[in-house]
Structure formats: C-alpha cells, structure tokens
Amino acid sequence: MARDPELTLGFDGRCPDCGRRQADLPDALPAVGDDFDWDLRDYDGFRLYMLQELAARYPERRRWTPADVEVALAEVLAYALDQLSDGLDRASAEAYLDSARRPQSLRRLLSLVGYDAAGLAKRTRDKPFDGLTEAQSREPLAADDLTRFDNWWLDHPERMDQARLDGPRAIHDQHRMVTLADFETRLEEHPLVLRAHAWERWDGAGSTVHVAVIPWQPKGGHLGLDDPGDYDTAAWQATDRFHDERDLYLPDPLDRPSVRAVLYPYLEAYRMAGQEVVLEEAVEVGVVMTLSVTVAGDYFQSEVRHAVERALGTGPGGFFEPGRLRFGEDLWASDVYQTLMALDGVDNVCLNRFKRLGDRFPDHAADGRIALEGLEVAICNNDPARPERGYFSLNLHGGRKG
C-alpha cells in the first residue's frame, strides 16, 4: 500500500512563530518511453497498460489487489482516458462526411460542396418546412429554422443519409457557363429569359461570347433588353427568389432596372474568368397573314373569331407566345392550319397571305414556309398601335351571325 508522505515542520530562524511544512516527495516519474502504445483507445487497454507499468516500476511488490489505492487510481484514470478517447473519436468522426452524426456537422460539411440542405428544404417547402407559405419560404434561414431542421434530421436519420449522398452528387452538375450550350441553358433558367441563343465571335485578340435573348414580356406590352422594366409581381418575385438562392445582387425594383441590368450580376457570377460576354437583342421578324375561316353552322362567328385570335395570340398557349418559337425556326403554314383546325367551330382554313412584313418580301402562301435564320424570331402581336410587330386579318364565312 502506498503511504502518505511524511511532513516535517521547519523554521527559518527569523520568527519563532513562523514555520513551514515540507514533504519529502518521491522522484518524478520518468518521461514516457518509446514502448508506449499510442493505439490504446479504451478502458481495458489503458487499465492494463498502467497496471503493467506499476508492476514493472515496483518489482518488489508481489501482490496487487483491486482495493489498492494504486489500482483504484489506475482504474479512475483509465475511465477518464476512455471518455476522452471516445470524445476524440467522435470529434474526429464529425470532420468527415461519411462518418458525421451531428446534424450541424453534416450541414457544415455539405455547405463546403455548395449544398445547402436546410436552405433547399425551406425554398422548396419540403419537410420540416412544408407548412410555410410561399412568402415565408423565401425568407433567409433563421436560427430557429436551423434548430427545427436539425431536430427533424435527428428524428429522421434516413434523410440525413440521403443528404449525405445528394450533396456530393450535386457537385457534378454543371452550373457554370463554360460552353455555348451552358450559356443557353443557364440563361434560360432565369425567370426573365424566355429563349437564349449563344455563339462565339473572334474579335482579333480573343473570342467573345454573344448571347441573344428573348426577355420576359409584360401582358399586352413589349419589353426590350434595355427598356425600363415594368415587371409584374409574379415575375419580380420569381426573379428575387432566383437571385436570393444564388446570393446574387438584384437592383431595386423601384429603379425599374432593365433586363440587361438584372442579368448582368448573374452573368458575372457564372461566366469563366476572363471570358467576355455580350447580351444582344433577338431579331424580331414581323409576320403578315390573311386567313379565311369557314365557321361551322352551329357556331357564332364572333365566338370563332375570338377563339382564332386567342389561338394566334401572344398570351399563354398562343401560337406567337413569346419564347415559344426558337431562334431561326422557320414559320410553317401547316403549323398554323393545325392550330386553327383544332378549334371547335372551325370547318376549314385558307391562308391567303403569308409573308414577312414589308413590301420587298414575297408572299409565301403558296409554298407555305417563311424561312428564318440566325437570331431571327417570328412575331405577330396583331396590335393596331404597333403594326411593325406583325398582324393578321380574318375573313369569316358561314356559321351564325353575331
């Protein structure tokens, strides 16, 4: 058994009432030698090693029992070292995506590869944010949101495992604008771009990427690339959400920014460094048509006229809806016939005039094709106030008057 050190009381001679206790302590233990097993990680390993060291340092002792103070201290230290070792293992595991178990650690590691699991769940109103409104889902993540998400992950560890797989996979998705196809695809993802067409042009010192876009159009109006933006609520909310998800600058809507001003931060953030990109307008080709429509006997001409105007209009689902026709896509009379013949009350359609706007362009009613190329896009707004944007005339026969 170990004994307490003997204390001696000594006086330095200056004051007979002032003494000092001194203990004769054993020599300090030597430094750990090269024989220490650094792979020890658990209670049994630590306890066995310390008992072996005691037996080696005090060979005169032939018997060690659990009641010995040395053995009890070795077991207490082994327990503490086991707890510290477990904490070290847990902390080391939290540094790797495949072994992290704490939701906070997993979210942090996924964010390093650009995968915001909590933010994505809130924006898409996935669980546990499925009860949020559209406006609430666009708000930035708060501390309460993260706590709510982490607790839900703890209750559903299978969703943590799914995020562990989805995060690294997401880095293989190309979101940068590298190839010409990337410019077209990424720009068409923007809420204010209906169509995009990219090409490369050599300018003498390097190549410049040119991108022509068909911008979002207000209902009943026209918006050019550099026109002051009069965006409706839905279009601006979608744009605001798009920029917020990508942490992009967005001009103040009160300044009525142009489409070019809104798209510029997006291009700057996703183009390659040193790559010059120029946005251009589409070349809009006004189309003139004259159609004769035979109305079925049981239908009013006014109803059929309204249906034809809507089918050939620029509204949702209309033949000339902005963005429906691609750059350089030829305009075929057969497509016009197919669109109108599908309407109720239309017995027959005759296309008497089918041409580009302008006297110098020939009529293609006979061959049924208006050839377009490059950045040309066919338009026909049929707006009397802007005839330069195309128009059509309807002659209705048969049916019932009214």
Secondary structure as the mmCIF struct_conf table of DSSP 4:
data_model
#
loop_
_struct_conf.conf_type_id
_struct_conf.id
_struct_conf.beg_label_comp_id
_struct_conf.beg_label_asym_id
_struct_conf.beg_label_seq_id
_struct_conf.end_label_comp_id
_struct_conf.end_label_asym_id
_struct_conf.end_label_seq_id
HELX_LH_PP_P HELX_LH_PP_P1 ASP A 4 GLU A 6
STRN STRN1 LEU A 7 PHE A 11
BEND BEND1 GLY A 13 ARG A 14
TURN_TY1_P TURN_TY1_P1 PRO A 16 ASP A 17
STRN STRN2 GLY A 19 ALA A 23
HELX_LH_PP_P HELX_LH_PP_P2 LEU A 25 VAL A 32
TURN_TY1_P TURN_TY1_P2 ASP A 34 ASP A 35
TURN_TY1_P TURN_TY1_P3 TRP A 38 ASP A 39
BEND BEND2 ASP A 42 ASP A 42
HELX_RH_AL_P HELX_RH_AL_P1 TYR A 43 ARG A 57
TURN_TY1_P TURN_TY1_P4 PRO A 59 GLU A 60
TURN_TY1_P TURN_TY1_P5 PRO A 66 ALA A 67
BEND BEND3 ASP A 68 ASP A 68
HELX_RH_AL_P HELX_RH_AL_P2 VAL A 69 ALA A 93
TURN_TY1_P TURN_TY1_P6 GLU A 94 ALA A 95
BEND BEND4 TYR A 96 TYR A 96
TURN_TY1_P TURN_TY1_P7 LEU A 97 SER A 99
BEND BEND5 ARG A 102 ARG A 102
HELX_RH_AL_P HELX_RH_AL_P3 PRO A 103 LEU A 112
TURN_TY1_P TURN_TY1_P8 VAL A 113 GLY A 114
HELX_RH_AL_P HELX_RH_AL_P4 ALA A 117 ARG A 123
TURN_TY1_P TURN_TY1_P9 THR A 124 ARG A 125
TURN_TY1_P TURN_TY1_P10 LYS A 127 PRO A 128
BEND BEND6 PHE A 129 PHE A 129
TURN_TY1_P TURN_TY1_P11 ASP A 130 GLY A 131
HELX_RH_AL_P HELX_RH_AL_P5 GLU A 134 SER A 137
TURN_TY1_P TURN_TY1_P12 ARG A 138 ARG A 138
BEND BEND7 GLU A 139 GLU A 139
HELX_LH_PP_P HELX_LH_PP_P3 PRO A 140 LEU A 141
HELX_RH_AL_P HELX_RH_AL_P6 ALA A 143 ASP A 155
HELX_RH_AL_P HELX_RH_AL_P7 PRO A 157 ALA A 170
TURN_TY1_P TURN_TY1_P13 ILE A 171 HIS A 172
BEND BEND8 ASP A 173 ASP A 173
BEND BEND9 ARG A 176 ARG A 176
STRN STRN3 MET A 177 MET A 177
BEND BEND10 THR A 179 THR A 179
HELX_RH_AL_P HELX_RH_AL_P8 LEU A 180 GLU A 188
TURN_TY1_P TURN_TY1_P14 GLU A 189 GLU A 189
BEND BEND11 HIS A 190 HIS A 190
TURN_TY1_P TURN_TY1_P15 PRO A 191 LEU A 192
STRN STRN4 VAL A 193 TRP A 202
BEND BEND12 GLY A 204 GLY A 206
STRN STRN5 SER A 207 PRO A 215
TURN_TY1_P TURN_TY1_P16 LYS A 219 GLY A 220
BEND BEND13 GLY A 221 GLY A 221
TURN_TY1_P TURN_TY1_P17 LEU A 225 ASP A 226
BEND BEND14 ASP A 227 ASP A 227
HELX_LH_PP_P HELX_LH_PP_P4 PRO A 228 GLY A 229
HELX_RH_AL_P HELX_RH_AL_P9 THR A 233 GLU A 245
TURN_TY1_P TURN_TY1_P18 ARG A 246 ASP A 247
HELX_RH_3T_P HELX_RH_3T_P1 PRO A 253 ASP A 255
HELX_RH_AL_P HELX_RH_AL_P10 VAL A 259 TYR A 270
STRN STRN6 ARG A 271 ARG A 271
HELX_LH_PP_P HELX_LH_PP_P5 MET A 272 MET A 272
TURN_TY1_P TURN_TY1_P19 ALA A 273 GLY A 274
STRN STRN7 VAL A 277 GLU A 281
STRN STRN8 VAL A 283 PHE A 300
HELX_RH_AL_P HELX_RH_AL_P11 GLN A 301 ALA A 311
TURN_TY1_P TURN_TY1_P20 LEU A 312 LEU A 312
BEND BEND15 GLY A 313 GLY A 315
TURN_TY1_P TURN_TY1_P21 PRO A 316 GLY A 317
TURN_TY1_P TURN_TY1_P22 PHE A 319 PHE A 320
TURN_TY1_P TURN_TY1_P23 PRO A 322 ARG A 324
BEND BEND16 LEU A 325 LEU A 325
HELX_LH_PP_P HELX_LH_PP_P6 ARG A 326 ARG A 326
TURN_TY1_P TURN_TY1_P24 PHE A 327 GLY A 328
HELX_LH_PP_P HELX_LH_PP_P7 GLU A 329 ASP A 330
STRN STRN9 LEU A 331 TRP A 332
HELX_RH_AL_P HELX_RH_AL_P12 ALA A 333 MET A 341
TURN_TY1_P TURN_TY1_P25 ALA A 342 ALA A 342
BEND BEND17 LEU A 343 LEU A 343
TURN_TY1_P TURN_TY1_P26 ASP A 344 GLY A 345
STRN STRN10 VAL A 346 ARG A 356
BEND BEND18 LEU A 357 GLY A 358
TURN_TY1_P TURN_TY1_P27 ASP A 359 ARG A 360
BEND BEND19 PHE A 361 PHE A 361
HELX_LH_PP_P HELX_LH_PP_P8 PRO A 362 PRO A 362
STRN STRN11 ASP A 363 ASP A 363
TURN_TY1_P TURN_TY1_P28 ALA A 365 ASP A 367
STRN STRN12 ARG A 369 ILE A 370
TURN_TY1_P TURN_TY1_P29 GLY A 374 LEU A 375
STRN STRN13 GLU A 376 ILE A 379
TURN_TY1_P TURN_TY1_P30 PRO A 384 ALA A 385
HELX_RH_3T_P HELX_RH_3T_P2 PRO A 387 ARG A 389
STRN STRN14 TYR A 391 ARG A 400
#
